[in-house]
Amino acid sequence: MSCSENTNAELGDPLEALDDAQAAAAFRRLVRHLRHRHDAQNIDLMGLAGFCRNCLADWIVEAGAPLDRAAAREVIHGMPAAEWKARFQTEATPEQLARMEASLQRNAAD
């Protein structure tokens, strides 16, 4: 199970009509917001929304960005992922891990 499942666009989805420049601006704003909010742990994002910073990095690679996984994560984190992890990531609790697993199950269910 991953954060990449169940992301297919539906016919007539107004999101698909959104101008690419506007969508890109909103994406960049989201990434900058996450760079500012280091307290929003990836495990908590996964538990609540079924995606995290690393998923965003995977998605830009899947969308055709000419980056490897490490470079994509650096784009999203604003620094090498290992540095971000050392500076900001806390140890996941059993409760956080369970919430993440349940959330990932919902990614495939919808």
Backbone as a printed PyTorch tensor [residue, N CA C, xyz], in Angstrom:
tensor([[[  0.8550,  -1.1790,   0.0000],
         [  0.0000,   0.0000,   0.0000],
         [  0.8950,   1.2330,   0.0000]],

        [[  0.5130,   2.2330,  -0.7680],
         [  1.2990,   3.4660,  -0.8100],
         [  0.3780,   4.6590,  -0.9310]],

        [[  0.9920,   5.8100,  -0.8840],
         [  0.2270,   7.0430,  -1.0280],
         [ -0.1150,   7.3050,  -2.4860]],

        [[  0.3930,   6.4970,  -3.4030],
         [  0.1570,   6.7160,  -4.8250],
         [ -1.0750,   6.0030,  -5.3550]],

        [[ -1.7140,   5.1980,  -4.5400],
         [ -2.8690,   4.4510,  -5.0230],
         [ -4.1190,   5.3300,  -5.0410]],

        [[ -5.0400,   4.9860,  -5.9270],
         [ -6.3440,   5.6370,  -6.0220],
         [ -6.2430,   7.1370,  -6.2700]],

        [[ -5.4110,   7.5270,  -7.2260],
         [ -5.2790,   8.9450,  -7.5410],
         [ -5.7090,   9.2560,  -8.9710]],

        [[ -6.4570,   8.3620,  -9.5820],
         [ -6.8930,   8.5700, -10.9580],
         [ -7.9450,   9.6650, -11.0280]],

        [[ -7.8120,  10.5070, -12.0230],
         [ -8.7880,  11.5680, -12.2430],
         [-10.0530,  10.9810, -12.8560]],

        [[-11.1700,  11.5170, -12.4620],
         [-12.4430,  11.0940, -13.0280],
         [-12.8280,  12.0320, -14.1650]],

        [[-13.5370,  11.4950, -15.1300],
         [-14.0160,  12.2770, -16.2610],
         [-14.8710,  13.4290, -15.7460]],

        [[-14.5960,  14.6240, -16.2240],
         [-15.3670,  15.7890, -15.8210],
         [-14.9240,  16.4180, -14.5100]],

        [[-13.8490,  15.9150, -13.9080],
         [-13.3460,  16.4760, -12.6540],
         [-12.8610,  17.9040, -12.9150]],

        [[-13.4280,  18.8960, -12.2290],
         [-13.0270,  20.2870, -12.4640],
         [-11.5570,  20.5450, -12.1410]],

        [[-10.9400,  19.7040, -11.3530],
         [ -9.5190,  19.8550, -11.0630],
         [ -8.6950,  19.7760, -12.3460]],

        [[ -9.1380,  18.9230, -13.2770],
         [ -8.4110,  18.7680, -14.5340],
         [ -8.4830,  20.0200, -15.4040]],

        [[ -9.4960,  20.8640, -15.1860],
         [ -9.6320,  22.0950, -15.9650],
         [ -8.8240,  23.2470, -15.3710]],

        [[ -8.2770,  23.0500, -14.1860],
         [ -7.4840,  24.0900, -13.5390],
         [ -6.2480,  24.3770, -14.3730]],

        [[ -5.9530,  25.6410, -14.5690],
         [ -4.7830,  26.0640, -15.3220],
         [ -3.5100,  25.5050, -14.6710]],

        [[ -2.5880,  24.9930, -15.4860],
         [ -1.3690,  24.3940, -14.9480],
         [ -0.5470,  25.3860, -14.1320]],

        [[ -0.4930,  26.6360, -14.5480],
         [  0.2720,  27.6380, -13.7970],
         [ -0.3400,  27.8570, -12.4090]],

        [[ -1.6510,  27.8750, -12.3320],
         [ -2.3160,  28.0440, -11.0380],
         [ -2.1010,  26.8120, -10.1630]],

        [[ -2.2080,  25.6410, -10.7520],
         [ -1.9880,  24.4060, -10.0050],
         [ -0.5490,  24.3480,  -9.4990]],

        [[  0.3910,  24.7520, -10.3350],
         [  1.8000,  24.7440,  -9.9270],
         [  2.0420,  25.7350,  -8.7930]],

        [[  1.4120,  26.9010,  -8.8560],
         [  1.5680,  27.8930,  -7.7870],
         [  1.0120,  27.3610,  -6.4720]],

        [[ -0.1300,  26.6970,  -6.5340],
         [ -0.7200,  26.1250,  -5.3220],
         [  0.1720,  25.0070,  -4.7680]],

        [[  0.7240,  24.1750,  -5.6450],
         [  1.6250,  23.1070,  -5.2150],
         [  2.8530,  23.6950,  -4.5220]],

        [[  3.4480,  24.7250,  -5.1310],
         [  4.6290,  25.3440,  -4.5170],
         [  4.2920,  25.9510,  -3.1610]],

        [[  3.1100,  26.5260,  -3.0480],
         [  2.6880,  27.0880,  -1.7610],
         [  2.5330,  25.9780,  -0.7140]],

        [[  1.9660,  24.8580,  -1.1100],
         [  1.8370,  23.7180,  -0.2060],
         [  3.2150,  23.2540,   0.2620]],

        [[  4.1510,  23.1010,  -0.6620],
         [  5.4890,  22.6310,  -0.3150],
         [  6.1720,  23.6300,   0.6170]],

        [[  6.0690,  24.9160,   0.3390],
         [  6.6850,  25.9220,   1.2180],
         [  6.0470,  25.9000,   2.6040]],

        [[  4.7440,  25.6820,   2.6440],
         [  4.0540,  25.5790,   3.9330],
         [  4.5990,  24.3900,   4.7260]],

        [[  4.7700,  23.2490,   4.0690],
         [  5.3070,  22.0730,   4.7500],
         [  6.7610,  22.2750,   5.1680]],

        [[  7.5250,  23.0260,   4.3820],
         [  8.9000,  23.3330,   4.7730],
         [  8.9190,  24.1830,   6.0440]],

        [[  7.9430,  25.0560,   6.1800],
         [  7.8350,  25.9190,   7.3670],
         [  7.3460,  25.1270,   8.5770]],

        [[  6.4570,  24.1800,   8.3600],
         [  5.8380,  23.4370,   9.4540],
         [  6.5400,  22.0990,   9.6920]],

        [[  7.7720,  22.1850,  10.1800],
         [  8.5300,  20.9740,  10.4840],
         [  7.8590,  20.1580,  11.5810]],

        [[  7.0330,  20.8190,  12.3980],
         [  6.3400,  20.0970,  13.4640],
         [  5.2970,  19.1320,  12.9150]],

        [[  4.8690,  19.3330,  11.6880],
         [  3.9310,  18.4020,  11.0470],
         [  4.7470,  17.2060,  10.5550]],

        [[  4.8170,  16.1940,  11.3830],
         [  5.6280,  15.0160,  11.0860],
         [  5.0300,  14.2330,   9.9150]],

        [[  5.8970,  13.6280,   9.1110],
         [  5.4330,  12.8130,   7.9880],
         [  4.4970,  11.6980,   8.4560]],

        [[  4.8090,  11.0680,   9.5730],
         [  3.9790,   9.9710,  10.0710],
         [  2.5720,  10.4800,  10.3960]],

        [[  2.4750,  11.7080,  10.9150],
         [  1.1620,  12.2760,  11.2200],
         [  0.4120,  12.6420,   9.9440]],

        [[  1.1310,  13.1860,   8.9530],
         [  0.5010,  13.4750,   7.6640],
         [ -0.0370,  12.1910,   7.0440]],

        [[  0.7590,  11.1170,   7.1140],
         [  0.3110,   9.8360,   6.5740],
         [ -0.9120,   9.3270,   7.3220]],

        [[ -0.9040,   9.4950,   8.6380],
         [ -2.0130,   9.0180,   9.4520],
         [ -3.3010,   9.7760,   9.2240]],

        [[ -3.1900,  11.0610,   8.9310],
         [ -4.3790,  11.8890,   8.7390],
         [ -4.8350,  11.9330,   7.2830]],

        [[ -3.8800,  12.0390,   6.3600],
         [ -4.2420,  12.2890,   4.9700],
         [ -3.8020,  11.2040,   3.9980]],

        [[ -2.9760,  10.2850,   4.4550],
         [ -2.5410,   9.2090,   3.5770],
         [ -1.4390,   9.6050,   2.6140]],

        [[ -0.7900,  10.7410,   2.8620],
         [  0.3740,  11.1430,   2.0680],
         [  1.2690,  12.0100,   2.9400]],

        [[  2.5260,  12.1630,   2.5080],
         [  3.4810,  12.9760,   3.2560],
         [  4.4310,  13.6680,   2.2790]],

        [[  5.4370,  14.2890,   2.8220],
         [  6.4260,  14.9750,   1.9880],
         [  7.0780,  14.0110,   1.0020]],

        [[  7.4010,  12.8150,   1.4760],
         [  8.0450,  11.8370,   0.5960],
         [  7.1280,  11.4240,  -0.5530]],

        [[  5.8320,  11.3490,  -0.2780],
         [  4.8720,  11.0430,  -1.3440],
         [  4.8850,  12.1480,  -2.4010]],

        [[  4.9080,  13.4030,  -1.9440],
         [  4.9620,  14.5130,  -2.9010],
         [  6.1940,  14.3950,  -3.7860]],

        [[  7.3120,  14.0170,  -3.1960],
         [  8.5340,  13.8270,  -3.9800],
         [  8.3520,  12.7080,  -5.0030]],

        [[  7.7520,  11.6080,  -4.5640],
         [  7.4910,  10.5060,  -5.5010],
         [  6.5790,  10.9620,  -6.6280]],

        [[  5.5810,  11.7600,  -6.2960],
         [  4.6160,  12.2130,  -7.2970],
         [  5.2530,  13.1080,  -8.3480]],

        [[  6.2260,  13.9550,  -7.9540],
         [  6.8480,  14.8060,  -8.9730],
         [  7.7210,  13.9680,  -9.9040]],

        [[  8.3250,  12.9090,  -9.3790],
         [  9.0880,  11.9940, -10.2380],
         [  8.1310,  11.2600, -11.1790]],

        [[  7.0170,  10.7620, -10.6310],
         [  6.0250,  10.0600, -11.4550],
         [  5.4190,  10.9770, -12.5180]],

        [[  5.3900,  12.2740, -12.2380],
         [  4.8470,  13.2350, -13.2030],
         [  5.8510,  13.5840, -14.2890]],

        [[  7.0660,  13.0460, -14.1800],
         [  8.0540,  13.2510, -15.2430],
         [  9.2130,  14.1530, -14.8970]],

        [[  9.3190,  14.6040, -13.6450],
         [ 10.4700,  15.4350, -13.2820],
         [ 11.7400,  14.6170, -13.4750]],

        [[ 12.7570,  15.2160, -14.0890],
         [ 13.9880,  14.4740, -14.3620],
         [ 14.8890,  14.3910, -13.1300]],

        [[ 14.3530,  13.7890, -12.0710],
         [ 15.0620,  13.6930, -10.7980],
         [ 15.0270,  12.2550, -10.3090]],

        [[ 16.0440,  11.8840,  -9.5490],
         [ 15.9490,  10.6030,  -8.8530],
         [ 15.2310,  10.8560,  -7.5330]],

        [[ 14.9800,   9.7910,  -6.8180],
         [ 14.1890,   9.8940,  -5.5850],
         [ 14.8310,  10.8460,  -4.5670]],

        [[ 16.1380,  10.7590,  -4.3980],
         [ 16.8310,  11.6070,  -3.4220],
         [ 16.7430,  13.0760,  -3.8110]],

        [[ 16.9390,  13.3700,  -5.0810],
         [ 16.8720,  14.7610,  -5.5370],
         [ 15.4530,  15.3140,  -5.4050]],

        [[ 14.4560,  14.4920,  -5.7000],
         [ 13.0660,  14.9290,  -5.5660],
         [ 12.7320,  15.2300,  -4.1100]],

        [[ 13.2170,  14.3980,  -3.2070],
         [ 12.9680,  14.6350,  -1.7780],
         [ 13.6560,  15.9120,  -1.3160]],

        [[ 14.8130,  16.1950,  -1.8660],
         [ 15.4980,  17.4410,  -1.5140],
         [ 14.7030,  18.6510,  -1.9850]],

        [[ 14.0910,  18.5510,  -3.1550],
         [ 13.2350,  19.6290,  -3.6490],
         [ 12.0930,  19.8810,  -2.6690]],

        [[ 11.4620,  18.8300,  -2.2130],
         [ 10.3050,  18.9650,  -1.3240],
         [ 10.7190,  19.3940,   0.0770]],

        [[ 11.7510,  18.7840,   0.6280],
         [ 12.1790,  19.0920,   1.9950],
         [ 12.9390,  20.4180,   2.0930]],

        [[ 13.5030,  20.8780,   0.9770],
         [ 14.3120,  22.0940,   1.0120],
         [ 15.7270,  21.8360,   1.5080]],

        [[ 16.0790,  20.5790,   1.6400],
         [ 17.4060,  20.1370,   2.0870],
         [ 17.4580,  18.6400,   1.8350]],

        [[ 18.6420,  18.0430,   1.8940],
         [ 18.6860,  16.5920,   1.7340],
         [ 17.7700,  15.9200,   2.7660]],

        [[ 17.0840,  14.8820,   2.3430],
         [ 16.1170,  14.2180,   3.2140],
         [ 16.7710,  13.6940,   4.4860]],

        [[ 17.9880,  13.2060,   4.3960],
         [ 18.6770,  12.7040,   5.5910],
         [ 18.9040,  13.8300,   6.5950]],

        [[ 19.2210,  15.0100,   6.1010],
         [ 19.4020,  16.1620,   6.9980],
         [ 18.0740,  16.5500,   7.6430]],

        [[ 17.0020,  16.5880,   6.8270],
         [ 15.6830,  16.9210,   7.3780],
         [ 15.3080,  15.9230,   8.4660]],

        [[ 15.5240,  14.6450,   8.1760],
         [ 15.1780,  13.5890,   9.1210],
         [ 15.9620,  13.7530,  10.4250]],

        [[ 17.2580,  14.0260,  10.3300],
         [ 18.0920,  14.1830,  11.5230],
         [ 17.6870,  15.4150,  12.3390]],

        [[ 17.2980,  16.4720,  11.6550],
         [ 16.9600,  17.7130,  12.3500],
         [ 15.5440,  17.7430,  12.8970]],

        [[ 14.5950,  17.1320,  12.1750],
         [ 13.1920,  17.3640,  12.5090],
         [ 12.3500,  16.1300,  12.8070]],

        [[ 12.7330,  14.9730,  12.3250],
         [ 11.8690,  13.7980,  12.4900],
         [ 12.0110,  13.2070,  13.8850]],

        [[ 10.8710,  12.9090,  14.4830],
         [ 10.8590,  12.2710,  15.7910],
         [ 10.5490,  10.7810,  15.6210]],

        [[ 10.8040,  10.0170,  16.6540],
         [ 10.5160,   8.5810,  16.6200],
         [  9.0030,   8.3630,  16.5730]],

        [[  8.5650,   7.5160,  15.6840],
         [  7.1290,   7.2290,  15.5560],
         [  6.6700,   6.3640,  16.7310]],

        [[  5.5090,   6.7050,  17.2410],
         [  4.9220,   5.9040,  18.3140],
         [  4.1140,   4.7570,  17.7050]],

        [[  3.8270,   3.7420,  18.4810],
         [  2.9650,   2.6670,  17.9740],
         [  1.6010,   3.1910,  17.5130]],

        [[  1.0780,   4.1930,  18.1990],
         [ -0.2110,   4.7750,  17.8220],
         [ -0.1240,   5.4650,  16.4600]],

        [[  0.9610,   6.2020,  16.2280],
         [  1.1420,   6.8620,  14.9400],
         [  1.2640,   5.8380,  13.8190]],

        [[  2.0110,   4.7830,  14.0600],
         [  2.1720,   3.7380,  13.0410],
         [  0.8450,   3.0630,  12.7330]],

        [[  0.0510,   2.7940,  13.7530],
         [ -1.2610,   2.1640,  13.5390],
         [ -2.1860,   3.0890,  12.7610]],

        [[ -2.1730,   4.3820,  13.0920],
         [ -3.0080,   5.3620,  12.3830],
         [ -2.5950,   5.4550,  10.9150]],

        [[ -1.2680,   5.4150,  10.6670],
         [ -0.7770,   5.4630,   9.2910],
         [ -1.2420,   4.2410,   8.5060]],

        [[ -1.1300,   3.0580,   9.0980],
         [ -1.5510,   1.8400,   8.4170],
         [ -3.0400,   1.8850,   8.0780]],

        [[ -3.8580,   2.3500,   9.0160],
         [ -5.2910,   2.4570,   8.7680],
         [ -5.5780,   3.4740,   7.6720]],

        [[ -4.8410,   4.5610,   7.6730],
         [ -5.0270,   5.5860,   6.6540],
         [ -4.6380,   5.0740,   5.2680]],

        [[ -3.5470,   4.3260,   5.1860],
         [ -3.1300,   3.7890,   3.8980],
         [ -4.1540,   2.8000,   3.3490]],

        [[ -4.8220,   2.0820,   4.2330],
         [ -5.8880,   1.1800,   3.7890],
         [ -7.0050,   1.9760,   3.1210]],

        [[ -7.2780,   3.1700,   3.6240],
         [ -8.3200,   4.0040,   3.0360],
         [ -7.9140,   4.5060,   1.6510]],

        [[ -6.6130,   4.6600,   1.3890],
         [ -6.1730,   5.0950,   0.0600],
         [ -6.6440,   4.1370,  -1.0210]],

        [[ -6.6430,   2.8620,  -0.7030],
         [ -7.0480,   1.8540,  -1.6910],
         [ -8.5480,   1.6250,  -1.7110]],

        [[ -9.2430,   1.9870,  -0.6360],
         [-10.6640,   1.6810,  -0.5080],
         [-11.5650,   2.5980,  -1.3390]],

        [[-11.1590,   3.8180,  -1.5210],
         [-12.0290,   4.7800,  -2.2370],
         [-11.9100,   4.6720,  -3.7270]]])
